[in-house]
Amino acid sequence: MQQGTLMRKVKSKSWKKQRYFKLQEDCMTIWYQSKRTGKTESAFSISDVETVREGHQSEVLQSVAEEFPPERCFTIVFYGRRGNLDLVAGSAEEAQCWVQGLRQLIEPRSFPLTFALVFRTWIRDWFQKADKNKDGRTNFKEVQRLLKMMNVDMNEDHALRLFQDADKSESGTLEGEEFVLFYKALTQREEVLSLFQEFSEDGKKLTLLELVDFLREEQLENEGTEELAMELIDKYEPSETARARHVLSADGFLMYLCSLEGSIFNPQHRALWQDMSQPLCHYFISSSHNTYLIEDQIRGHSSIEGYIRALKRGCRCLEVDCWDGPNGEPVVYHGHTFTSKIPFREVVSTLGKTSWGNSSSPLPSMGMSPASSHHQRYGQSTAMQGISVLPQSAVRRWICCSGNRPTCAPLSPTPQELKHKILLKGKKIGRLEDTLDGPGDEAPDVSDDDNGAEAEEERRRAKVRTQHGSALQKDKETLAQALSDCVIYCKNVPFRGFQEARSHSRPSEISSLSEAKARKLIRDEGNEFVRHNAWQLTRIYPSGMRTDSSNYSPQEMWNVGCQIVALNFQTAGTEMDLCDGLFSQNGCCGYVLKPPFMRDKETLFNPSDPSSREGLGPITLTIQVISGQQLPKVANSKEGAIIDPLVRVEIYGVPADQAHQETKYIENNGETQQHHGPRRAQTKPCCPSPSTCSLFPGFNPRWDETLQFQLHVPELALIRFVVEDYDKTSRNDFVGQFTLAFANIKPGYRHIHLLSKDGTSIPPSSLFVHICITE
């Protein structure tokens, strides 16, 4: 890789040009050049790479699959909205060299990032930005430009003093470790040092017992605390001598606080920690709407990238809208619109390759309904190539023990039983039992018209058709039966009220509701909605008016237990932050177990009346917002502009718990400023003089403010931390955010690792907070 490799960069069937790719000596940057001109076209950092896909796992490479074999092809996928880089190597060996090499380079950065690695990576990136003439050194003018780029507004004399202190060689430039010293002086954490010294008798180290005291008193780690303390010393103490003495230095203490164990997110909940043997209807399921679209709903682009990105994000419920296509092959697109089309074959192939990469949980694939008879036959046969079907013996066993009524148990199969299975939601002819025993003599019972007048009308029409028409109808029904046999646990039925559902519906059925219909039911029959969702699946989809692919709030739907709340994954914003926040737990498997009071068919819970929840009373969540670290500049901001950061904490849950509070904003002169917002209480700061700790307010701001919230139904609460750049004359600019379920919060002194607007990591940007939870 460092010697360089000639490969083809592919943008389309007609754009395939040779480029010379080379990994730089720092092992953190890849440059590529035009073969013809030798001119460097572009470069990217390894830290920008999210993953590497082998073979034809992109729309572009699939379009040239006949020209280039899969073993020579690979795709570099970047974080955020940057486009993929599709490459074709000269040989399978060269492709593997780059695929495996890139994977090794990006693997250490996967969460949790060790503080030392983030520190080194960030320094290296900034050093390269400062070193304009690429001579491996930075002079003072370059450092001054760098400070502006880093969001630091610093007095020139003070900057020169830091520069001279770091210039140990007295060469007038900084290189290597000298630049590291400069960066350390810039990012000194006085609030952490003050906390360290509070528990350290000599102010220089924490003994094993002192660290145990800190973990018990502040972090509320009450189980296996001594073993945890030893583990943290071995893991984060940089000095071998200190590790041998079982003590933790100030550097090691900071590394621990910035690590996974020091994060606000409970590390034990990142793995699969919930019971996966409950019926499907007892889980919230990560769900997307019109998954194939990556832009708007009318003229947007359809792409298999939509499926790949959604699956990589933990989505387990996808939408596949099939329509008649050319050459006898069905296509997927948003019907009756101008969106582009993709072959159904490619969608099935993609699902087969990528469905189980992040999760083995079942995948309900929605909307499998090709239009014509021929396409139904094609769709059924093609789909079965990529679908693992649950054995009929298991289906029969579930039917026999459930009785198919909401009063019987179990209600439906569990995620554990359905691992590595794809469930199809769609129309179905007849009952689930008919799938096993074959249809009876009576006319087929079409799922969309169960027990309705339209079904009876269809039967009447069938009797008076001509012989020719009857033959066509018979052919249509036979083909529909073949495809409908694939629909087992997600038979689509219309919703005609909760009473009708209790009397006639089965747990194997599912109803889809628009967001407007769902809101009306929440408002008028909240408790009935919760009870219904305790035994049957409900899917919610966006209003047809959301042609821009905007999203509705999923929280109000989760409040009544709706399992499949479909969102437009391509649209960043608060709604997707909530979705990512809820499903970032439980191994990111896309399934989150609902609270016990939402799994009881006789529950009294109504989200509009928190007192209907059984259990303890409200809890108090107290958040001390202490400081921010390495906050990024706002995108497209003017050169030299410094942000005025504030932190807003937002609570999403039942209506009684919805709330938000903000800190003051900090101007770039380091002074905190009051602005219109909720009242706040002040607390004792972590260091004696906060003003002396905010030397670089846009970069390392200090707030030391306390925000307090009452939560009546904490089991449903999501907490969103938002950092914004305050603007007096217009809307504040977004800087970063992090969202998590209340159930995943760890108390004590914690770091919150911020994410960008589209949910990707922006290390090492973070907030430092103290969390207290009381009943």
matplotlib code that plots the C-alpha trace (Angstrom):
import matplotlib.pyplot as plt

x = [0.0, 2.8, 4.6, 1.4, -1.0, -2.6, -6.4, -9.5, -11.8, -15.4, -18.2, -20.5, -20.6, -18.9, -16.6, -13.8, -10.4, -7.0, -5.7, -2.5, -3.3, -0.7, -0.8, 1.4, 4.2, 2.0, -0.4, -3.3, -3.6, -4.3, -3.4, -4.4, -3.1, -4.2, -2.1, -2.0, -1.0, 0.6, -1.3, -2.6, -6.4, -7.4, -6.6, -8.5, -7.8, -8.2, -10.3, -12.9, -13.4, -16.4, -16.0, -14.7, -17.0, -15.7, -17.1, -20.1, -21.6, -22.5, -24.8, -21.9, -20.0, -23.1, -23.6, -20.1, -20.4, -20.1, -16.9, -15.0, -15.1, -16.1, -12.8, -11.1, -13.7, -14.1, -15.9, -14.6, -17.5, -17.0, -18.7, -21.5, -22.8, -19.6, -20.0, -18.5, -15.2, -15.6, -12.3, -11.2, -7.8, -5.5, -5.8, -7.6, -4.3, -4.0, -7.7, -7.2, -4.0, -6.0, -9.2, -7.4, -4.9, -7.6, -9.6, -6.6, -6.0, -9.6, -10.3, -8.6, -10.8, -14.0, -15.8, -14.7, -11.9, -9.0, -8.1, -4.5, -5.4, -7.9, -5.3, -2.6, -4.9, -6.3, -2.9, -1.7, -4.6, -4.2, -0.4, -1.0, -3.5, -1.1, 1.9, 1.1, 4.4, 4.5, 8.1, 7.2, 7.5, 5.1, 6.3, 4.5, 2.4, 1.2, 0.3, -1.7, -3.7, -4.2, -5.6, -8.3, -9.1, -9.4, -11.9, -9.4, -9.4, -6.1, -4.1, -1.0, 1.4, -0.1, 0.1, 3.7, 4.5, 2.9, 4.8, 8.2, 7.6, 7.0, 10.0, 12.5, 15.0, 14.8, 14.5, 11.6, 9.4, 7.5, 7.9, 6.9, 6.8, 7.1, 3.8, 2.3, 3.6, 1.9, -1.3, -1.2, -0.8, -3.7, -6.0, -5.1, -8.1, -8.1, -11.6, -10.4, -7.2, -9.2, -11.4, -8.3, -6.7, -9.8, -9.4, -5.6, -3.8, -0.5, -2.1, 0.1, -1.5, -4.5, -3.7, -5.9, -7.9, -8.3, -9.5, -12.0, -13.3, -13.9, -15.6, -17.9, -18.7, -18.9, -19.5, -21.7, -19.9, -20.9, -20.2, -16.7, -15.2, -11.7, -11.5, -12.8, -10.2, -7.4, -8.8, -8.9, -5.3, -4.1, -6.0, -5.5, -2.4, 0.3, 3.3, 4.5, 6.0, 2.7, 0.9, 3.3, 2.5, -1.2, -1.6, -3.3, -1.6, -3.5, -3.0, -4.4, -7.4, -8.2, -7.9, -10.3, -12.9, -12.6, -13.0, -16.0, -16.0, -16.2, -18.9, -22.5, -23.7, -23.7, -21.1, -22.9, -26.0, -24.0, -23.9, -27.0, -28.4, -32.2, -34.4, -34.9, -37.4, -40.5, -43.1, -42.3, -45.0, -43.2, -40.3, -39.7, -38.2, -36.0, -37.9, -37.5, -39.9, -39.3, -35.9, -34.7, -35.0, -32.0, -33.6, -37.2, -40.4, -41.3, -38.2, -35.6, -33.0, -33.7, -30.6, -29.5, -27.3, -30.5, -30.8, -27.1, -27.0, -30.2, -29.0, -25.6, -27.4, -29.3, -32.6, -34.5, -37.7, -37.2, -39.7, -39.6, -42.2, -42.3, -43.8, -43.9, -40.7, -39.2, -38.1, -40.3, -38.4, -40.0, -38.5, -38.5, -39.5, -42.0, -45.0, -46.8, -43.9, -40.8, -38.3, -35.7, -36.0, -33.8, -34.2, -35.9, -33.2, -30.5, -32.5, -32.9, -29.2, -28.2, -30.5, -29.0, -25.5, -25.9, -28.9, -26.9, -23.7, -24.6, -27.4, -28.9, -32.3, -35.3, -35.8, -39.4, -39.2, -42.3, -44.4, -43.5, -46.3, -45.4, -48.3, -48.8, -49.2, -45.9, -44.1, -45.6, -44.2, -40.8, -40.9, -41.7, -39.0, -36.4, -37.2, -36.9, -33.3, -32.4, -34.9, -34.5, -38.0, -39.0, -39.7, -43.4, -43.1, -42.2, -45.1, -47.5, -46.2, -46.8, -50.4, -51.3, -50.0, -51.2, -54.8, -54.4, -56.3, -55.0, -56.1, -53.8, -50.1, -47.5, -48.6, -46.1, -42.6, -39.7, -36.7, -34.6, -36.6, -36.6, -32.8, -31.5, -35.1, -36.7, -40.4, -42.5, -45.4, -48.0, -51.4, -52.2, -54.9, -56.6, -55.5, -52.1, -53.3, -54.0, -50.3, -49.6, -52.7, -53.6, -56.7, -60.2, -63.0, -64.4, -63.3, -60.0, -60.0, -58.0, -56.1, -56.8, -60.5, -60.9, -64.5, -65.4, -68.1, -65.5, -64.5, -68.1, -68.4, -65.3, -66.9, -70.1, -68.2, -66.3, -69.5, -70.8, -67.5, -67.2, -65.3, -62.4, -62.5, -62.7, -59.7, -57.7, -58.9, -57.9, -54.5, -54.1, -55.3, -52.9, -50.0, -51.0, -51.2, -47.6, -46.4, -48.8, -47.4, -44.2, -46.3, -46.6, -46.3, -47.0, -50.3, -51.5, -55.0, -57.0, -57.5, -61.2, -61.0, -59.7, -62.9, -63.0, -59.3, -59.9, -62.8, -61.5, -57.7, -54.8, -51.4, -49.8, -51.5, -50.4, -52.1, -50.5, -51.6, -50.7, -49.2, -52.4, -54.6, -52.2, -52.3, -56.1, -56.1, -53.5, -55.6, -58.9, -58.1, -54.6, -55.0, -56.7, -53.8, -51.3, -53.3, -53.6, -49.9, -49.3, -50.5, -50.4, -47.9, -48.7, -46.8, -46.9, -45.8, -45.2, -47.9, -48.1, -47.6, -44.0, -42.7, -39.4, -38.8, -39.1, -40.0, -42.6, -41.7, -41.4, -41.7, -45.4, -45.9, -43.5, -45.4, -48.4, -46.2, -46.2, -43.5, -42.8, -42.5, -41.2, -38.9, -37.1, -33.6, -32.1, -33.2, -31.0, -32.6, -34.0, -36.3, -33.5, -31.4, -34.2, -34.3, -30.5, -30.6, -33.2, -31.6, -28.0, -28.4, -28.9, -26.0, -27.6, -29.7, -32.6, -34.9, -35.5, -37.8, -40.8, -41.3, -43.3, -46.4, -46.6, -46.4, -49.5, -52.8, -54.8, -52.5, -54.1, -51.2, -52.1, -49.3, -51.5, -51.9, -48.5, -50.2, -51.7, -48.2, -47.6, -44.4, -42.4, -43.1, -41.3, -37.5, -35.3, -32.6, -29.9, -27.3, -24.3, -22.9, -19.3, -17.3, -16.8, -13.8, -12.5, -15.8, -15.7, -16.4, -19.8, -19.8, -19.4, -18.6, -16.5, -12.7, -11.7, -15.2, -15.3, -18.4, -20.4, -21.4, -24.4, -25.8, -29.4, -30.7, -34.0, -36.3, -38.5, -41.1, -44.8, -46.3, -45.8, -42.0, -41.4, -39.0, -35.8, -33.4, -30.3, -27.1, -25.9, -23.9, -20.2, -18.9, -15.5, -14.1, -14.7, -17.6, -20.9, -24.0, -27.6, -30.2, -33.9, -34.6, -35.7, -34.4, -31.3, -29.6, -25.8, -23.6, -20.1, -17.7, -15.1, -12.3, -12.0, -12.0, -14.0, -13.0, -9.4, -10.4, -12.1, -9.0, -10.3, -14.1, -15.1, -12.6, -12.8, -15.7, -16.7, -20.3, -20.6, -24.4, -27.0, -30.2, -32.9, -35.8, -38.7, -39.4, -42.8, -42.2, -38.4, -38.8, -39.9, -37.7, -34.9, -32.3, -30.8, -27.8, -27.3, -24.5, -25.3, -23.5, -25.6, -26.7, -28.4, -30.0, -30.9, -31.4, -28.6, -26.2, -25.9, -22.5, -23.1, -25.5, -25.8, -29.1, -29.7, -32.4, -32.7, -32.3, -28.7, -27.4, -24.5, -24.4, -21.3, -18.7, -19.1, -18.1, -20.7, -19.0, -20.7, -22.1, -22.6, -26.0, -26.1, -25.2, -21.6, -18.8, -16.7, -13.9, -12.6, -15.4, -17.3, -19.1, -18.1, -21.0, -22.0, -25.2, -27.3, -30.5, -32.7, -36.2]
y = [0.0, 2.4, 1.4, 2.5, 0.6, 1.4, 0.8, 1.9, 4.4, 3.7, 6.3, 4.7, 2.2, 4.8, 6.5, 4.1, 5.8, 4.6, 6.3, 5.7, 5.1, 5.3, 5.1, 7.8, 7.2, 8.3, 5.4, 7.8, 9.4, 8.0, 10.0, 9.2, 10.7, 10.6, 8.1, 10.4, 13.7, 12.5, 15.3, 14.6, 14.6, 14.1, 12.6, 11.3, 10.4, 6.9, 8.4, 9.4, 5.7, 3.9, 0.5, -1.4, -3.7, -6.5, -7.5, -5.9, -4.3, -1.0, 0.2, 1.4, -1.9, -3.9, -2.0, -3.2, -6.7, -8.4, -6.5, -6.9, -10.0, -9.5, -10.6, -7.5, -5.0, -3.2, -0.1, 2.4, 3.8, 7.2, 8.6, 11.1, 12.1, 11.8, 9.5, 6.0, 5.3, 2.3, 0.7, -2.2, -3.6, -5.2, -8.6, -10.4, -10.3, -6.5, -6.1, -8.2, -6.3, -3.1, -4.5, -6.2, -3.3, -0.7, -2.9, -3.2, 0.5, 1.5, -1.4, 0.3, 3.3, 1.3, 2.4, 2.5, 4.7, 4.7, 8.2, 7.8, 6.7, 9.6, 11.9, 10.8, 10.6, 14.1, 15.6, 14.0, 15.4, 18.9, 18.8, 18.0, 20.8, 23.3, 22.1, 24.0, 23.5, 19.8, 20.0, 18.2, 21.3, 24.1, 27.7, 30.2, 31.7, 28.3, 27.6, 30.9, 29.8, 26.4, 28.0, 29.7, 26.4, 24.7, 27.2, 28.8, 32.6, 33.2, 36.3, 36.4, 36.8, 33.8, 31.7, 32.7, 31.7, 28.3, 27.9, 28.8, 26.5, 23.6, 24.4, 22.5, 22.5, 26.3, 26.0, 28.4, 25.5, 22.6, 19.0, 15.6, 15.5, 19.3, 19.7, 17.1, 19.2, 22.3, 20.4, 19.2, 22.7, 23.8, 21.0, 21.0, 19.9, 21.8, 20.5, 16.9, 17.7, 19.3, 16.2, 14.0, 15.9, 15.8, 12.0, 11.9, 12.4, 13.6, 15.2, 13.1, 9.7, 7.7, 4.6, 1.5, 2.3, 6.0, 4.9, 2.5, 5.3, 7.5, 4.6, 3.9, 7.5, 9.3, 6.7, 4.5, 1.3, -0.9, -4.4, -5.8, -2.3, -3.5, -5.7, -2.9, -0.5, -3.0, -3.4, 0.3, 0.8, -2.0, -0.7, 3.1, 3.8, 4.8, 4.3, 0.7, 1.7, 3.0, -0.1, -2.3, -0.3, -0.4, 3.4, 5.7, 8.9, 12.0, 11.1, 7.6, 9.1, 11.3, 8.4, 6.4, 9.3, 9.6, 5.8, 3.5, 2.9, 6.7, 7.3, 8.3, 5.2, 2.0, -0.2, -3.4, -2.2, -1.9, -5.7, -7.9, -7.5, -7.9, -11.0, -12.0, -14.8, -12.6, -12.5, -10.2, -7.7, -7.1, -5.2, -1.9, -2.7, -0.3, 0.4, 2.4, 3.9, 3.5, 2.2, 2.3, 6.1, 8.2, 11.6, 12.9, 10.9, 12.3, 12.6, 11.1, 8.5, 4.9, 2.9, -0.3, 2.0, 2.9, -0.8, -1.1, 2.1, 1.2, -2.3, -1.0, 1.5, -1.4, -1.2, -4.5, -3.6, -2.6, -1.6, -3.2, -1.8, -4.0, -3.0, -4.2, -3.5, -4.0, -7.3, -9.3, -8.3, -6.5, -3.2, -1.4, 2.3, 4.6, 3.8, 6.5, 9.0, 10.1, 8.3, 6.2, 2.4, -0.5, -4.2, -6.3, -8.9, -6.5, -5.7, -9.4, -10.0, -7.1, -8.3, -11.7, -10.4, -7.7, -8.6, -10.4, -8.3, -6.5, -8.6, -12.0, -10.7, -11.4, -9.0, -8.1, -7.0, -4.9, -4.5, -7.5, -7.2, -7.4, -6.3, -8.8, -12.5, -13.1, -10.8, -12.5, -15.8, -14.2, -12.3, -15.5, -17.6, -14.8, -13.9, -17.5, -17.6, -15.0, -15.9, -18.5, -19.8, -21.0, -24.7, -25.6, -27.8, -24.7, -22.8, -25.6, -25.9, -22.1, -22.3, -25.3, -23.7, -20.2, -20.7, -17.6, -15.4, -12.6, -14.3, -17.3, -17.5, -17.5, -14.6, -15.1, -16.5, -14.8, -13.0, -15.8, -18.4, -16.4, -15.6, -15.4, -15.4, -12.8, -12.2, -10.9, -8.5, -8.4, -9.6, -13.2, -15.5, -17.5, -18.2, -19.0, -22.6, -22.8, -22.3, -25.6, -27.7, -26.2, -24.1, -25.5, -25.6, -22.2, -19.0, -17.7, -15.1, -12.1, -10.5, -6.9, -7.5, -9.8, -10.0, -7.1, -6.4, -6.1, -9.7, -10.8, -8.7, -10.3, -13.8, -12.7, -11.4, -14.6, -16.6, -14.5, -14.2, -15.6, -18.8, -16.9, -14.4, -17.3, -18.9, -15.7, -15.3, -18.9, -18.3, -15.1, -16.7, -19.7, -17.4, -15.1, -18.2, -19.1, -15.7, -15.4, -18.7, -16.7, -14.4, -16.1, -13.9, -10.5, -10.9, -7.5, -6.7, -3.4, -1.8, -1.3, -0.6, -2.2, -4.1, -5.5, -6.6, -8.3, -10.3, -11.3, -10.6, -12.9, -12.3, -13.3, -10.3, -6.7, -3.4, -0.2, 3.2, 6.7, 9.0, 11.1, 8.1, 6.9, 10.3, 10.3, 6.9, 8.0, 11.0, 9.2, 5.7, 5.7, 2.8, 0.6, 1.3, 0.2, -3.0, -3.7, -3.4, -5.9, -8.8, -7.6, -5.7, -2.2, -0.3, 3.5, 5.2, 8.9, 11.1, 11.2, 15.0, 14.5, 14.6, 16.0, 12.8, 14.7, 12.7, 12.7, 12.2, 8.5, 9.1, 9.5, 6.2, 4.4, 5.8, 3.6, 0.6, 0.7, -1.7, -0.7, 3.0, 3.6, 6.7, 8.1, 7.1, 9.3, 12.5, 13.6, 15.5, 15.1, 12.2, 10.1, 11.0, 9.6, 6.4, 6.0, 6.8, 4.1, 1.4, 2.0, -0.4, -4.2, -4.9, -2.6, -5.6, -3.4, -4.8, -3.2, -4.9, -2.8, -2.0, -4.7, -2.5, -2.3, -6.1, -6.7, -7.1, -5.9, -2.9, 0.3, 2.4, 5.5, 7.8, 10.9, 9.9, 8.9, 7.9, 4.9, 3.4, 0.8, 1.1, 3.7, 7.4, 10.0, 10.2, 13.3, 13.5, 16.1, 17.0, 19.2, 20.4, 21.1, 21.6, 20.8, 19.5, 20.1, 21.4, 21.7, 24.8, 25.2, 24.0, 26.8, 29.4, 32.4, 32.2, 33.2, 32.8, 31.4, 29.7, 30.8, 27.4, 26.5, 23.1, 22.2, 19.0, 17.7, 15.1, 13.0, 10.7, 10.8, 14.3, 15.0, 14.4, 16.4, 19.2, 21.1, 23.4, 25.3, 26.5, 30.1, 30.6, 31.4, 34.3, 33.9, 36.3, 33.5, 35.2, 33.3, 35.2, 34.8, 34.5, 33.8, 30.3, 28.1, 28.9, 27.1, 26.4, 26.9, 24.4, 24.3, 24.2, 21.5, 24.0, 27.0, 29.6, 28.6, 31.8, 30.7, 27.3, 28.8, 30.2, 28.9, 29.0, 27.8, 24.9, 23.9, 25.9, 25.8, 26.2, 24.6, 24.8, 22.4, 21.3, 19.3, 17.2, 15.2, 11.9, 10.3, 7.4, 7.0, 3.7, 5.5, 8.6, 9.5, 12.2, 14.3, 16.5, 19.2, 21.7, 24.8, 28.0, 30.8, 33.5, 36.7, 37.5, 34.1, 30.5, 28.8, 26.6, 22.9, 21.8, 18.2, 16.0, 12.7, 10.8, 7.8, 6.1, 6.9, 3.2, 3.3, 6.3, 5.7, 8.1, 10.0, 12.0, 11.1, 12.1, 12.4, 11.7, 14.0, 12.9, 14.9, 15.9, 12.6, 10.5, 9.8, 10.2, 13.4, 12.4, 13.8, 16.3, 15.7, 17.1, 16.5, 16.2, 14.9, 12.8, 12.2, 10.1, 10.2, 8.8]
z = [0.0, 0.8, -2.5, -4.4, -6.6, -9.9, -9.8, -11.6, -10.0, -11.1, -11.1, -13.7, -16.6, -18.8, -16.2, -15.3, -15.1, -13.8, -10.6, -8.6, -4.9, -2.2, 1.6, 3.1, 5.6, 8.5, 7.8, 8.3, 4.8, 1.3, -1.8, -5.3, -8.6, -12.3, -14.2, -17.3, -15.7, -12.4, -10.7, -7.2, -7.4, -3.8, -0.5, 2.4, 6.0, 7.4, 10.2, 7.5, 6.5, 8.0, 6.4, 3.4, 1.3, -0.8, -4.2, -6.0, -2.9, -4.4, -7.1, -9.2, -9.0, -9.6, -12.9, -14.1, -12.6, -16.1, -16.9, -13.6, -11.4, -7.7, -6.3, -7.9, -6.7, -3.4, -2.0, 0.5, 2.5, 4.2, 7.3, 6.7, 3.3, 1.4, -1.6, -1.8, -3.6, -5.9, -7.0, -9.2, -8.6, -11.2, -9.5, -6.7, -4.6, -4.9, -4.0, -0.8, 0.1, 0.2, 1.7, 4.6, 5.0, 5.2, 7.7, 9.9, 9.8, 10.7, 13.2, 16.2, 15.9, 16.4, 19.5, 22.2, 21.0, 23.4, 24.5, 23.5, 20.0, 19.5, 20.9, 18.5, 15.5, 16.1, 16.6, 13.4, 11.5, 12.8, 12.2, 8.5, 8.2, 9.8, 7.7, 4.5, 2.8, 3.8, 5.2, 8.4, 10.5, 11.5, 12.1, 14.3, 11.4, 10.5, 14.1, 14.2, 11.2, 12.8, 16.0, 14.0, 12.2, 15.6, 16.9, 19.3, 19.8, 21.6, 22.4, 20.1, 23.0, 24.8, 21.6, 21.1, 24.7, 24.3, 21.0, 22.5, 25.5, 23.2, 20.8, 22.8, 19.9, 19.7, 15.9, 15.5, 14.3, 15.9, 14.8, 16.1, 19.9, 20.1, 18.4, 20.8, 23.7, 22.2, 21.8, 25.4, 26.7, 24.5, 25.8, 29.5, 31.6, 34.9, 35.9, 35.6, 37.5, 40.3, 40.6, 40.6, 43.4, 45.4, 45.8, 45.7, 49.0, 47.4, 44.3, 42.0, 41.9, 43.0, 45.0, 44.4, 47.5, 46.5, 43.1, 44.7, 46.8, 43.7, 41.9, 44.8, 45.9, 42.6, 39.9, 42.0, 41.0, 43.9, 42.5, 42.1, 42.6, 43.5, 40.5, 38.3, 39.7, 38.9, 35.4, 34.8, 36.0, 33.7, 30.8, 31.0, 33.0, 30.5, 32.9, 33.3, 36.7, 37.9, 36.7, 38.6, 41.7, 41.1, 41.0, 38.5, 37.3, 36.3, 32.6, 33.3, 35.2, 32.2, 29.8, 32.0, 32.0, 28.2, 27.7, 27.2, 31.0, 31.6, 29.0, 30.0, 28.1, 30.2, 28.5, 29.5, 27.6, 24.3, 24.1, 23.8, 27.3, 27.0, 27.0, 23.3, 24.1, 24.2, 21.4, 18.5, 19.6, 22.9, 21.1, 19.5, 16.1, 14.1, 10.9, 7.7, 5.2, 1.5, 2.3, -1.3, -1.5, -0.6, -1.4, -1.7, -2.3, -5.7, -7.9, -5.6, -6.4, -5.6, -4.7, -3.0, -1.0, 0.9, 2.1, 2.8, 4.9, 6.8, 7.7, 8.7, 11.0, 12.8, 10.9, 10.9, 9.0, 5.4, 2.7, -0.8, -3.3, -6.3, -9.7, -13.2, -15.1, -18.5, -20.0, -17.7, -14.6, -11.6, -10.3, -7.0, -6.8, -5.3, -7.5, -9.5, -9.0, -10.9, -8.6, -10.3, -10.4, -9.4, -10.4, -7.8, -8.3, -7.0, -3.9, -3.0, -3.7, -1.5, 1.4, 1.1, 1.4, 4.1, 6.3, 8.9, 9.0, 12.3, 13.7, 13.5, 14.6, 12.3, 9.4, 8.5, 4.9, 4.0, 0.9, -1.2, -3.7, -7.4, -9.6, -12.4, -12.4, -14.1, -11.7, -8.7, -9.9, -10.6, -7.3, -5.3, -6.9, -6.7, -3.1, -2.0, -3.2, -0.5, 2.2, 4.9, 5.7, 9.1, 9.0, 8.8, 11.9, 13.9, 12.3, 13.1, 16.7, 17.3, 15.8, 18.0, 21.3, 20.6, 19.6, 17.4, 19.9, 22.0, 25.2, 24.6, 25.0, 23.5, 21.2, 18.4, 17.8, 19.4, 17.9, 19.3, 17.4, 14.2, 14.1, 10.5, 9.1, 6.8, 7.4, 4.6, 5.3, 2.6, 1.4, 2.0, 0.6, 3.3, 6.9, 8.2, 8.7, 5.0, 4.3, 6.0, 5.1, 1.7, 0.9, 1.5, -1.0, -0.1, -1.9, -0.7, 2.1, 0.9, 3.7, 2.9, 3.0, 6.0, 7.2, 5.0, 2.4, -0.3, 0.1, -0.2, -3.4, -4.8, -4.3, -6.0, -9.0, -9.3, -9.8, -12.8, -14.7, -18.2, -18.7, -20.0, -17.1, -14.6, -16.1, -15.8, -12.2, -11.3, -12.7, -10.7, -7.5, -8.0, -8.5, -5.6, -3.4, -4.3, -3.2, -0.3, 1.2, 2.0, 4.2, 7.6, 10.7, 9.1, 7.2, 6.3, 7.6, 7.7, 11.0, 11.9, 15.6, 18.7, 19.5, 16.0, 16.3, 19.6, 18.2, 14.8, 14.4, 15.1, 16.6, 13.3, 11.6, 11.3, 10.6, 9.1, 10.2, 9.0, 11.5, 11.5, 12.2, 15.0, 16.6, 16.7, 18.4, 20.9, 21.8, 21.9, 23.0, 24.5, 26.9, 24.3, 21.9, 24.5, 25.1, 21.4, 20.9, 23.7, 21.5, 17.9, 15.7, 14.5, 11.8, 11.5, 8.3, 7.4, 5.9, 2.1, 2.4, 3.5, -0.1, 1.2, 3.2, 6.5, 9.6, 12.3, 16.0, 16.7, 20.5, 20.6, 18.8, 21.1, 24.0, 23.1, 22.3, 18.4, 17.4, 13.8, 13.5, 10.0, 9.4, 6.4, 7.3, 4.6, 6.5, 9.4, 12.3, 15.8, 14.8, 13.5, 16.6, 18.7, 16.6, 16.8, 20.5, 21.3, 19.2, 20.0, 22.9, 23.0, 20.6, 18.0, 17.0, 16.1, 18.8, 22.2, 24.8, 25.8, 29.6, 31.5, 31.8, 28.0, 27.5, 29.7, 27.6, 30.7, 31.4, 32.7, 31.3, 29.3, 28.3, 28.8, 32.5, 34.0, 37.3, 35.4, 35.4, 38.1, 40.1, 41.9, 41.7, 39.6, 39.6, 39.5, 36.9, 37.8, 35.2, 35.9, 32.6, 33.4, 30.2, 26.5, 24.7, 21.2, 19.9, 16.1, 14.1, 12.5, 8.9, 6.3, 8.9, 8.1, 8.4, 11.9, 13.3, 16.8, 18.1, 21.2, 22.5, 24.7, 25.7, 25.6, 27.3, 25.8, 27.4, 25.1, 26.6, 27.7, 27.5, 31.2, 30.8, 27.6, 28.6, 27.7, 29.5, 28.3, 29.8, 29.1, 26.0, 26.3, 24.1, 22.5, 25.2, 27.7, 29.6, 30.1, 29.0, 30.0, 27.3, 27.3, 28.6, 31.6, 35.0, 36.2, 39.5, 39.9, 41.6, 43.0, 40.0, 39.5, 39.7, 42.0, 39.2, 36.1, 34.3, 34.3, 32.8, 29.8, 28.0, 24.7, 25.0, 21.6, 21.9, 25.6, 27.0, 30.8, 31.9, 35.4, 35.3, 36.7, 34.9, 36.7, 35.4, 36.8, 35.0, 35.6, 33.2, 32.9, 31.1, 28.0, 28.3, 25.8, 26.7, 23.9, 24.6, 21.9, 21.5, 19.5, 18.4, 19.8, 17.3, 18.4, 15.1, 13.6, 14.5, 16.4, 14.4, 15.2, 16.5, 17.8, 19.7, 21.6, 22.4, 24.6, 26.5, 30.2, 31.0, 29.6, 31.6, 34.0, 37.0, 38.1, 36.2, 32.6, 29.1, 26.3, 22.9, 20.4, 17.1, 13.9, 12.4, 10.4, 13.5, 12.8, 15.4, 15.6, 18.0, 20.2, 20.6, 23.9, 26.9, 30.5, 32.9, 36.3, 36.5, 39.6, 39.7, 42.8, 43.5]

ax = plt.figure().add_subplot(projection="3d")
ax.plot(x, y, z, "-o")
ax.set_aspect("equal")
plt.show()
